[in-house]
Amino acid sequence: MLNWIAKVLFIQKRSTEKDLRKVRVLFFLEAFFGLIVLIILFTLLKIFL
């Protein structure tokens, strides 16, 4: 995960405006899916405990 963030920061430093927009979308998707996974895991824990 840290590696991915470092990659994003590196890309942002040397990219054009269009690339930046693409990176932001990727970052948003990553955060969105991470949130969904957390919610699913939390729900599963509540069911099992």
PDB file of N, CA, C and O in Angstrom:
ATOM      1  N   MET A   1       0.828  -1.206   0.000  1.00  0.00           N
ATOM      2  CA  MET A   1       0.000   0.000   0.000  1.00  0.00           C
ATOM      3  C   MET A   1       0.867   1.263   0.000  1.00  0.00           C
ATOM      4  O   MET A   1       0.630   2.186  -0.779  1.00  0.00           O
ATOM      5  N   LEU A   2       1.878   1.296   0.883  1.00  0.00           N
ATOM      6  CA  LEU A   2       2.789   2.449   0.912  1.00  0.00           C
ATOM      7  C   LEU A   2       3.516   2.588  -0.414  1.00  0.00           C
ATOM      8  O   LEU A   2       3.727   3.694  -0.913  1.00  0.00           O
ATOM      9  N   ASN A   3       3.899   1.433  -0.981  1.00  0.00           N
ATOM     10  CA  ASN A   3       4.572   1.423  -2.273  1.00  0.00           C
ATOM     11  C   ASN A   3       3.684   2.060  -3.331  1.00  0.00           C
ATOM     12  O   ASN A   3       4.147   2.834  -4.168  1.00  0.00           O
ATOM     13  N   TRP A   4       2.382   1.716  -3.278  1.00  0.00           N
ATOM     14  CA  TRP A   4       1.427   2.256  -4.247  1.00  0.00           C
ATOM     15  C   TRP A   4       1.314   3.770  -4.101  1.00  0.00           C
ATOM     16  O   TRP A   4       1.273   4.490  -5.098  1.00  0.00           O
ATOM     17  N   ILE A   5       1.263   4.255  -2.859  1.00  0.00           N
ATOM     18  CA  ILE A   5       1.168   5.697  -2.597  1.00  0.00           C
ATOM     19  C   ILE A   5       2.413   6.414  -3.119  1.00  0.00           C
ATOM     20  O   ILE A   5       2.320   7.481  -3.727  1.00  0.00           O
ATOM     21  N   ALA A   6       3.573   5.815  -2.874  1.00  0.00           N
ATOM     22  CA  ALA A   6       4.822   6.402  -3.354  1.00  0.00           C
ATOM     23  C   ALA A   6       4.812   6.489  -4.878  1.00  0.00           C
ATOM     24  O   ALA A   6       5.264   7.476  -5.459  1.00  0.00           O
ATOM     25  N   LYS A   7       4.285   5.427  -5.524  1.00  0.00           N
ATOM     26  CA  LYS A   7       4.203   5.407  -6.978  1.00  0.00           C
ATOM     27  C   LYS A   7       3.306   6.538  -7.473  1.00  0.00           C
ATOM     28  O   LYS A   7       3.631   7.224  -8.442  1.00  0.00           O
ATOM     29  N   VAL A   8       2.165   6.723  -6.789  1.00  0.00           N
ATOM     30  CA  VAL A   8       1.228   7.778  -7.174  1.00  0.00           C
ATOM     31  C   VAL A   8       1.882   9.148  -7.038  1.00  0.00           C
ATOM     32  O   VAL A   8       1.761   9.988  -7.930  1.00  0.00           O
ATOM     33  N   LEU A   9       2.580   9.375  -5.916  1.00  0.00           N
ATOM     34  CA  LEU A   9       3.248  10.657  -5.696  1.00  0.00           C
ATOM     35  C   LEU A   9       4.317  10.888  -6.755  1.00  0.00           C
ATOM     36  O   LEU A   9       4.479  12.005  -7.246  1.00  0.00           O
ATOM     37  N   PHE A  10       5.046   9.830  -7.108  1.00  0.00           N
ATOM     38  CA  PHE A  10       6.088   9.938  -8.124  1.00  0.00           C
ATOM     39  C   PHE A  10       5.473  10.283  -9.473  1.00  0.00           C
ATOM     40  O   PHE A  10       5.998  11.116 -10.211  1.00  0.00           O
ATOM     41  N   ILE A  11       4.347   9.628  -9.791  1.00  0.00           N
ATOM     42  CA  ILE A  11       3.668   9.891 -11.058  1.00  0.00           C
ATOM     43  C   ILE A  11       3.169  11.334 -11.093  1.00  0.00           C
ATOM     44  O   ILE A  11       3.286  12.010 -12.114  1.00  0.00           O
ATOM     45  N   GLN A  12       2.612  11.802  -9.973  1.00  0.00           N
ATOM     46  CA  GLN A  12       2.061  13.158  -9.924  1.00  0.00           C
ATOM     47  C   GLN A  12       3.142  14.212 -10.159  1.00  0.00           C
ATOM     48  O   GLN A  12       2.875  15.262 -10.744  1.00  0.00           O
ATOM     49  N   LYS A  13       4.353  13.931  -9.707  1.00  0.00           N
ATOM     50  CA  LYS A  13       5.432  14.912  -9.852  1.00  0.00           C
ATOM     51  C   LYS A  13       5.776  15.166 -11.314  1.00  0.00           C
ATOM     52  O   LYS A  13       6.025  16.305 -11.708  1.00  0.00           O
ATOM     53  N   ARG A  14       5.790  14.102 -12.122  1.00  0.00           N
ATOM     54  CA  ARG A  14       6.282  14.260 -13.488  1.00  0.00           C
ATOM     55  C   ARG A  14       5.219  13.994 -14.548  1.00  0.00           C
ATOM     56  O   ARG A  14       5.525  13.453 -15.611  1.00  0.00           O
ATOM     57  N   SER A  15       3.972  14.371 -14.266  1.00  0.00           N
ATOM     58  CA  SER A  15       2.909  14.079 -15.219  1.00  0.00           C
ATOM     59  C   SER A  15       2.180  15.341 -15.656  1.00  0.00           C
ATOM     60  O   SER A  15       2.259  16.390 -15.018  1.00  0.00           O
ATOM     61  N   THR A  16       1.471  15.200 -16.761  1.00  0.00           N
ATOM     62  CA  THR A  16       0.683  16.320 -17.273  1.00  0.00           C
ATOM     63  C   THR A  16      -0.658  16.369 -16.555  1.00  0.00           C
ATOM     64  O   THR A  16      -0.957  15.526 -15.710  1.00  0.00           O
ATOM     65  N   GLU A  17      -1.449  17.355 -16.900  1.00  0.00           N
ATOM     66  CA  GLU A  17      -2.753  17.544 -16.249  1.00  0.00           C
ATOM     67  C   GLU A  17      -3.667  16.348 -16.506  1.00  0.00           C
ATOM     68  O   GLU A  17      -4.388  15.912 -15.609  1.00  0.00           O
ATOM     69  N   LYS A  18      -3.638  15.817 -17.731  1.00  0.00           N
ATOM     70  CA  LYS A  18      -4.511  14.691 -18.073  1.00  0.00           C
ATOM     71  C   LYS A  18      -4.137  13.462 -17.260  1.00  0.00           C
ATOM     72  O   LYS A  18      -5.010  12.747 -16.770  1.00  0.00           O
ATOM     73  N   ASP A  19      -2.842  13.218 -17.116  1.00  0.00           N
ATOM     74  CA  ASP A  19      -2.368  12.083 -16.321  1.00  0.00           C
ATOM     75  C   ASP A  19      -2.780  12.252 -14.857  1.00  0.00           C
ATOM     76  O   ASP A  19      -3.141  11.281 -14.191  1.00  0.00           O
ATOM     77  N   LEU A  20      -2.724  13.481 -14.365  1.00  0.00           N
ATOM     78  CA  LEU A  20      -3.115  13.754 -12.979  1.00  0.00           C
ATOM     79  C   LEU A  20      -4.565  13.375 -12.743  1.00  0.00           C
ATOM     80  O   LEU A  20      -4.916  12.815 -11.705  1.00  0.00           O
ATOM     81  N   ARG A  21      -5.405  13.690 -13.725  1.00  0.00           N
ATOM     82  CA  ARG A  21      -6.822  13.367 -13.593  1.00  0.00           C
ATOM     83  C   ARG A  21      -7.005  11.858 -13.523  1.00  0.00           C
ATOM     84  O   ARG A  21      -7.817  11.352 -12.749  1.00  0.00           O
ATOM     85  N   LYS A  22      -6.233  11.146 -14.346  1.00  0.00           N
ATOM     86  CA  LYS A  22      -6.299   9.681 -14.362  1.00  0.00           C
ATOM     87  C   LYS A  22      -5.857   9.115 -13.015  1.00  0.00           C
ATOM     88  O   LYS A  22      -6.463   8.176 -12.499  1.00  0.00           O
ATOM     89  N   VAL A  23      -4.802   9.689 -12.453  1.00  0.00           N
ATOM     90  CA  VAL A  23      -4.283   9.227 -11.160  1.00  0.00           C
ATOM     91  C   VAL A  23      -5.309   9.468 -10.054  1.00  0.00           C
ATOM     92  O   VAL A  23      -5.492   8.634  -9.168  1.00  0.00           O
ATOM     93  N   ARG A  24      -5.976  10.627 -10.122  1.00  0.00           N
ATOM     94  CA  ARG A  24      -6.991  10.934  -9.107  1.00  0.00           C
ATOM     95  C   ARG A  24      -8.141   9.946  -9.166  1.00  0.00           C
ATOM     96  O   ARG A  24      -8.655   9.523  -8.131  1.00  0.00           O
ATOM     97  N   VAL A  25      -8.550   9.574 -10.382  1.00  0.00           N
ATOM     98  CA  VAL A  25      -9.632   8.595 -10.541  1.00  0.00           C
ATOM     99  C   VAL A  25      -9.202   7.255  -9.967  1.00  0.00           C
ATOM    100  O   VAL A  25      -9.973   6.599  -9.266  1.00  0.00           O
ATOM    101  N   LEU A  26      -7.961   6.844 -10.265  1.00  0.00           N
ATOM    102  CA  LEU A  26      -7.441   5.577  -9.742  1.00  0.00           C
ATOM    103  C   LEU A  26      -7.405   5.607  -8.219  1.00  0.00           C
ATOM    104  O   LEU A  26      -7.776   4.635  -7.561  1.00  0.00           O
ATOM    105  N   PHE A  27      -6.957   6.725  -7.668  1.00  0.00           N
ATOM    106  CA  PHE A  27      -6.881   6.867  -6.216  1.00  0.00           C
ATOM    107  C   PHE A  27      -8.270   6.770  -5.589  1.00  0.00           C
ATOM    108  O   PHE A  27      -8.452   6.132  -4.552  1.00  0.00           O
ATOM    109  N   PHE A  28      -9.253   7.415  -6.237  1.00  0.00           N
ATOM    110  CA  PHE A  28     -10.626   7.383  -5.740  1.00  0.00           C
ATOM    111  C   PHE A  28     -11.173   5.959  -5.771  1.00  0.00           C
ATOM    112  O   PHE A  28     -11.808   5.508  -4.818  1.00  0.00           O
ATOM    113  N   LEU A  29     -10.918   5.251  -6.886  1.00  0.00           N
ATOM    114  CA  LEU A  29     -11.394   3.871  -7.008  1.00  0.00           C
ATOM    115  C   LEU A  29     -10.760   2.996  -5.940  1.00  0.00           C
ATOM    116  O   LEU A  29     -11.437   2.177  -5.319  1.00  0.00           O
ATOM    117  N   GLU A  30      -9.454   3.170  -5.724  1.00  0.00           N
ATOM    118  CA  GLU A  30      -8.731   2.384  -4.715  1.00  0.00           C
ATOM    119  C   GLU A  30      -9.341   2.611  -3.329  1.00  0.00           C
ATOM    120  O   GLU A  30      -9.582   1.660  -2.586  1.00  0.00           O
ATOM    121  N   ALA A  31      -9.586   3.881  -2.989  1.00  0.00           N
ATOM    122  CA  ALA A  31     -10.174   4.200  -1.685  1.00  0.00           C
ATOM    123  C   ALA A  31     -11.592   3.638  -1.572  1.00  0.00           C
ATOM    124  O   ALA A  31     -11.991   3.131  -0.523  1.00  0.00           O
ATOM    125  N   PHE A  32     -12.348   3.739  -2.674  1.00  0.00           N
ATOM    126  CA  PHE A  32     -13.730   3.268  -2.690  1.00  0.00           C
ATOM    127  C   PHE A  32     -13.796   1.761  -2.457  1.00  0.00           C
ATOM    128  O   PHE A  32     -14.572   1.289  -1.626  1.00  0.00           O
ATOM    129  N   PHE A  33     -12.973   1.007  -3.199  1.00  0.00           N
ATOM    130  CA  PHE A  33     -12.963  -0.446  -3.035  1.00  0.00           C
ATOM    131  C   PHE A  33     -12.436  -0.845  -1.660  1.00  0.00           C
ATOM    132  O   PHE A  33     -12.913  -1.812  -1.066  1.00  0.00           O
ATOM    133  N   GLY A  34     -11.464  -0.109  -1.161  1.00  0.00           N
ATOM    134  CA  GLY A  34     -10.947  -0.378   0.174  1.00  0.00           C
ATOM    135  C   GLY A  34     -12.043  -0.224   1.223  1.00  0.00           C
ATOM    136  O   GLY A  34     -12.143  -1.018   2.158  1.00  0.00           O
ATOM    137  N   LEU A  35     -12.867   0.816   1.050  1.00  0.00           N
ATOM    138  CA  LEU A  35     -13.978   1.061   1.970  1.00  0.00           C
ATOM    139  C   LEU A  35     -14.995  -0.074   1.909  1.00  0.00           C
ATOM    140  O   LEU A  35     -15.481  -0.533   2.943  1.00  0.00           O
ATOM    141  N   ILE A  36     -15.319  -0.528   0.688  1.00  0.00           N
ATOM    142  CA  ILE A  36     -16.275  -1.633   0.520  1.00  0.00           C
ATOM    143  C   ILE A  36     -15.749  -2.897   1.189  1.00  0.00           C
ATOM    144  O   ILE A  36     -16.491  -3.594   1.882  1.00  0.00           O
ATOM    145  N   VAL A  37     -14.470  -3.191   0.981  1.00  0.00           N
ATOM    146  CA  VAL A  37     -13.863  -4.384   1.592  1.00  0.00           C
ATOM    147  C   VAL A  37     -13.931  -4.296   3.112  1.00  0.00           C
ATOM    148  O   VAL A  37     -14.246  -5.283   3.776  1.00  0.00           O
ATOM    149  N   LEU A  38     -13.638  -3.117   3.668  1.00  0.00           N
ATOM    150  CA  LEU A  38     -13.710  -2.926   5.121  1.00  0.00           C
ATOM    151  C   LEU A  38     -15.119  -3.170   5.642  1.00  0.00           C
ATOM    152  O   LEU A  38     -15.302  -3.820   6.671  1.00  0.00           O
ATOM    153  N   ILE A  39     -16.108  -2.650   4.933  1.00  0.00           N
ATOM    154  CA  ILE A  39     -17.506  -2.828   5.358  1.00  0.00           C
ATOM    155  C   ILE A  39     -17.881  -4.304   5.322  1.00  0.00           C
ATOM    156  O   ILE A  39     -18.531  -4.799   6.243  1.00  0.00           O
ATOM    157  N   ILE A  40     -17.476  -5.015   4.262  1.00  0.00           N
ATOM    158  CA  ILE A  40     -17.775  -6.451   4.144  1.00  0.00           C
ATOM    159  C   ILE A  40     -17.116  -7.225   5.281  1.00  0.00           C
ATOM    160  O   ILE A  40     -17.751  -8.074   5.905  1.00  0.00           O
ATOM    161  N   LEU A  41     -15.845  -6.935   5.552  1.00  0.00           N
ATOM    162  CA  LEU A  41     -15.133  -7.625   6.630  1.00  0.00           C
ATOM    163  C   LEU A  41     -15.801  -7.362   7.974  1.00  0.00           C
ATOM    164  O   LEU A  41     -15.958  -8.275   8.785  1.00  0.00           O
ATOM    165  N   PHE A  42     -16.191  -6.117   8.208  1.00  0.00           N
ATOM    166  CA  PHE A  42     -16.843  -5.748   9.466  1.00  0.00           C
ATOM    167  C   PHE A  42     -18.165  -6.496   9.631  1.00  0.00           C
ATOM    168  O   PHE A  42     -18.487  -6.980  10.716  1.00  0.00           O
ATOM    169  N   THR A  43     -18.928  -6.584   8.533  1.00  0.00           N
ATOM    170  CA  THR A  43     -20.210  -7.299   8.563  1.00  0.00           C
ATOM    171  C   THR A  43     -19.995  -8.773   8.852  1.00  0.00           C
ATOM    172  O   THR A  43     -20.722  -9.368   9.646  1.00  0.00           O
ATOM    173  N   LEU A  44     -18.991  -9.365   8.204  1.00  0.00           N
ATOM    174  CA  LEU A  44     -18.691 -10.781   8.428  1.00  0.00           C
ATOM    175  C   LEU A  44     -18.299 -11.022   9.882  1.00  0.00           C
ATOM    176  O   LEU A  44     -18.713 -12.012  10.484  1.00  0.00           O
ATOM    177  N   LEU A  45     -17.502 -10.117  10.444  1.00  0.00           N
ATOM    178  CA  LEU A  45     -17.098 -10.246  11.845  1.00  0.00           C
ATOM    179  C   LEU A  45     -18.313 -10.207  12.760  1.00  0.00           C
ATOM    180  O   LEU A  45     -18.410 -10.992  13.704  1.00  0.00           O
ATOM    181  N   LYS A  46     -19.239  -9.296  12.483  1.00  0.00           N
ATOM    182  CA  LYS A  46     -20.447  -9.187  13.308  1.00  0.00           C
ATOM    183  C   LYS A  46     -21.278 -10.462  13.220  1.00  0.00           C
ATOM    184  O   LYS A  46     -21.876 -10.888  14.209  1.00  0.00           O
ATOM    185  N   ILE A  47     -21.315 -11.071  12.033  1.00  0.00           N
ATOM    186  CA  ILE A  47     -22.090 -12.307  11.857  1.00  0.00           C
ATOM    187  C   ILE A  47     -21.448 -13.448  12.644  1.00  0.00           C
ATOM    188  O   ILE A  47     -22.138 -14.219  13.312  1.00  0.00           O
ATOM    189  N   PHE A  48     -20.122 -13.549  12.558  1.00  0.00           N
ATOM    190  CA  PHE A  48     -19.430 -14.683  13.179  1.00  0.00           C
ATOM    191  C   PHE A  48     -19.253 -14.536  14.682  1.00  0.00           C
ATOM    192  O   PHE A  48     -19.134 -15.535  15.391  1.00  0.00           O
ATOM    193  N   LEU A  49     -19.235 -13.302  15.178  1.00  0.00           N
ATOM    194  CA  LEU A  49     -19.011 -13.109  16.613  1.00  0.00           C
ATOM    195  C   LEU A  49     -20.312 -12.952  17.384  1.00  0.00           C
ATOM    196  O   LEU A  49     -20.290 -12.783  18.603  1.00  0.00           O
TER     197      LEU A  49
END
